[in-house]
Amino acid sequence: MKLPSSPWMQTCTSSDIRKCALIIATLTSFLPPFMASSINIALPAIGAEFSMDAILLGWIATSYLLSAAVFMVPFGKIADIYGMKKVFFIGLFIFTASSLIAFFAPTSTILIGSRILQGIGSAMIFGTGTAILVSVFPLQERGKILGINAASVYLGLSLGPFLGGLLTEYFGWRSLFLINVPLGLIPLALGMWKLKGEWAGAREDRFDLTGSAIYSLMLVAVMFGFSLLPAWQGAALVLVGVATFFLFIRWESGVACPVLDVRLFKNNRVYAYSNLAALISYSATFAITFLLSLYLQYIKGLAPDQAGLIMLAQPAMMAIFSPFTGRLSDRMEPRLVATAGMALTFVAVLAFVFLSAETSLIFIVACLITLGLGLALFTSPNTNAIMSSVEPRCYGVGSATLGTMRLVGQVASMSFVMMVFSLYLGKVEITPQYYPLFLSSVKVAFAVFSALCILGIFASLARGKLRKGEHG
């Protein structure tokens, strides 16, 4: 079995290093999604302790996503220049340390601050983890390995609501952060001990500090602006972000070593449309867990552990089927598999539009199972298409760009929900008198998300064929 003949991979030819990289990437791919899904279950308990309104409560999730999105691409480029392993393990340390800070957080401000640090650490992990796997495994195994890695992500999403509900119910919401500490230290120690070699495909490049600053300003303005809509301050920030976007494109087009090579989007159809499809997918689906967590606990009156058990259905399907769909994308066009997945996702999201106080739990579980299968069919093949469409020297940026699409989509999803809450509820705690308005806002959100899924189907189809073997 021969690895891609990249000069910086001379030290990574042994099967032991491959296995070690897969184990570490799998363990660390579990952590952030476990945190993200478990924290959604704990939001009512956190809100009760700190007397947080619905909009501020949304910032527990959004602050993490925003900081991760801002730093993902710059750290991906830094990893390409200075070494993926180095950036990966620094990020893992930051994520673990910030989890400990969150455990002791005495105020909502410090809790949100620790979530920002978690986002920075997560950006360093996810901006390099996929790139390391693609670097050490050959092209013909790429879909299978990315499928295994995706299964770990979905296992974190699967166990998050269930274990998060149990931990919140019996040990309090702070235990969710404490459990991340040993889970972070184990792969950190294993990697420092066993993972040999380094991967840096663009050592000759210089880091584009100006481009990174413009990029960060653009994302902060757009995503923070979305969270403030429909207020005029939100609209103004979005306009600033759009203007900064054009400035960023102009700067990156003229600089010798761009932090994000915009020519990849212009000249690589598969790369451009696969990233667009990922952005739409996460925008349409991420806030579903947040909305259903609140719906099941407020409208259905379930305890956190009961709500978590119901929500286990979706990510469990994703964890089971992702390795198979990844392997399937090694044998047939990823475009076809991913598009079928997006179509199935549309069906599931559209069904949630009809939620009411009387909706049966069986119906909800059936929708979640369908959604999980759809996302499993979409995500691994889409990731395979993106990483197989770029040259090895761009693996770090390719991985980071995909991560950014995920995070920007997640922030857009949450920001839209917060905007809908602002329009329907305002800055109030969700109490029984506001349940009808809350339910109306949930249905509006699902209607918009189902429309986004239709756009995702067209974006997935438009990517064209991936001719494997041209890169890597």
Buried (B, 14 or more C-beta within 10 A) or exposed (E): EEBBEBEBBEEBEEEEBBEBBBBBBBBBBBBBBBBBBBBBBBBBBBBEBBEBBBBBBBBBBBBBBBBBBBBBBBBBBBBBBBBBBBBBBBBBBBBBBBBBBBBEBEEBEEBBBBBBBBBBBBBBBBBBBBBBBBBBBBBEBBBBBBBBBBBBBBBBBBBBBBBBBBBBBEEBBBBBBBBBBEBBEBBBEBBEEBBEBBBBBBEEBEBBEEBBBBBBBBBBBBBBBBBBBEEEEBBEBBEBBEEBBEEBBEBBEEBEBBBBBBEBBEEBBBBBBBBBBBBBBBBBBBBBBBBBBBBBBBBBEBBBBBBBBBBBBBBBBBBBBBBBBBBBBBEEBBBBBBBBBBBBBBBBBBBBBEBEEEBEEEEBBBBBBBBBBBBBBBBBBBBBBBBBBBBBBBBBBBBBBBBBBBBBBBBBBBBBBBBBBBEBBEEBBBEEEBBEBBBEBBBBBBEBBBBBBBBBBBBBBBBBEBEBEEBB
